[in-house]
Amino acid sequence: MSKERFEELRRQLDAVNQDILEVLNRRAELVQEIGQLKSGKGTERFDPIREKEMLDKLVAANEGPFPNDTIRHLFKQIFQASLGLQEEEKKSLLISRKNQAADTVVQVGNLKIGGGNAPAIIGGPCSVETVDQMNAVASHLSQEGVLLLRGGAYKPRTSPYDFQGLGVEGLKILSETAKKYGMTCVSEIVRPEDVEMSCEYLDVIQIGARNMQNFELLKEAGSVKKPILLKRGLSATIEELLYAAEYIASRGNSQIILCERGIRTYEKATRNTLDISAVPILKQESHLPVVVDISHSTGRKDIMFPIAKAALAVGADGLIIETHNEPAVALSDAKQQLDLNQFSTLLNQLRESGYLKDAVKA
């Protein structure tokens, strides 16, 4: 074969490659359009019967030199890649950076969470127990400049014999205490039918780790106009957390705060394993603010300062810090709750190290 002929064949091959590329991209555009039409109708994107029909037609038209099995294999790969495009498109969620480049800022009273605002501090006891307890905690936290008061009224516990919370009475105590000290409040709701009722008392509705995939609860949370604090499940992947948030956003409520609170691993040194890498990943994948629960993620008071620093260093928009006036007699999670002096010490350490500049009172 002459060199000229060899170079000519190569040029032809390059041209055919370009033709194939253009046809593949054109095919991809058609698949995406079909996917959008199917999505609008709620139809499954993968249709095995349709795939078989296309493969049979291609094999019937095949004149070689490729054998039929090769044709089937090649086009199945093309079909799979096209389906992958549809899946990627489907993953372009409402909460995705692809749909909104700017950070969502969730405003709770005078507090702005996300969007580069100063880190928010969410403090308070694991459980609302008494009026006196809540007054003692809220009075101290408000003096420290904390604006968002937490306290559990409904407590899904591992053991059915543990304290389950005060229910509606707890919500009332939390709400009245927050108002008394010029604060706003957040608490967990566990039943879909209680979401609307909770709006009377709460400024932020929390969906806890054990309910992250309670889809009826997520849908109901999406139907109200209250900010939602969504905690990552004990064994949930980042993708599963994002899809849980999408359930809320898809119902019209985009005021969502994601919370990394540690996941369950084989490690026993801490209560859970804090997935610190989840914070920048969540902020990269979504436009929602992300806070870190430094209490549940570790269950240890002795390492809360470095954990808090780590969370803020990787971009967390706030911290949840469980605080009790008398942790030793707390009805739930006594070991991980800071007393009031420990809480102030932690905030002062974060201020002095520059991590809470302008976040709470200096």
Steps between C-alpha positions, in 0.01 A plus 500: 500500500638839404555763763257728319225237510572433866467868590183529291339209686592660828340828393186310399501323836530832682208633296287195581587542868374858483182382323443238771555761772251739343242224457552378859453852636191547283366172632573617857300819441203297381527270803507798735191648336320166525607481867351842571170397341496179703579691817207730442271202470653311792606216268796274576801608295635153432279296265642148449244415230596805297871415542441146371310633198787735410762227538299258287468759222872572508592131485259444212664786308856391578699402191839462675786488546401514867314188620154546649619442857748783463231730363276418797785565744605829339149641487415382851796709616365798306153445648644475850698821456187676374302375799783631717445844348135481600599398851746790527227732383266352758768563765502868413281566799327819604754524780793441263770754420418428136164664545607780733852631531430742784482373857158475657478714812250381757377784719365416844395817679810721496730207431626432148639151439715436193620717216822605672328639808664451838469143633175442685501350847204281585503419870282344762427171675439165340152496653262758635443389859367788711427871476779577750750294302418679175511843665843429647639383167338767282598782734865398481501434126333830419769684699755326278325633192344169395183558298369150432389284792462123461324246717338165433131451566458177303792264558527188284724286722672169440345355814122522546562551873706817464352848540292577191446872549213720618327525162288808438562626852872496424444703183303756697772535763769531232305759304411714802857487628645604166264796472576605857870535422468640147601173335353270239461125547545164328376156597445161344166375368461128434149460354372653176170591664682714759682723255221752455438516875869560569499811284308674778798459734817453297706732283695206355377142469761231548484162331728272695746235388260213560238668284718620213331251269152530646373610161150596609653723767733656241210569266299662778800712599521615141142622505549756778679834491740437786874441481589131534811368676568162341742268676696231320390147585715269710604294199399730216725590210547860392290426193215365714510816714479717190206302365325532836546877474365484145177346631451817703606737223282324241193590706585869489706561812859592416583631847705197599803473729701180464660354811798266522471324835730202463435158352519150643827314439693228680688763706412511873718787618219743421123465504493540121766573239493859382527504121675834479549461124122506458490873575699625197345230280147601597582867443651414163211281388216714636431867567355430844666606828669225700539486877683245715364345818818471707314336788338198335790447262745434782307452824812631675554832673879474506545538123226747417736795450716336228188349341332841494812657347517227237135546407535876459833464319344288225218749449214406733238774523435429865531268797248316713623482859292320762500696824332432834501687830551170687624234256558242773125471560386548138226259390677423172856510359648617830859412405520719192330815624718791608416690814458875472859582595636242258284648226639849562855366513453329164364817338783706645756253366343521155492879516862525610608265221314712244235242405203691641589853404178706490295179542389560857584770749868585522 
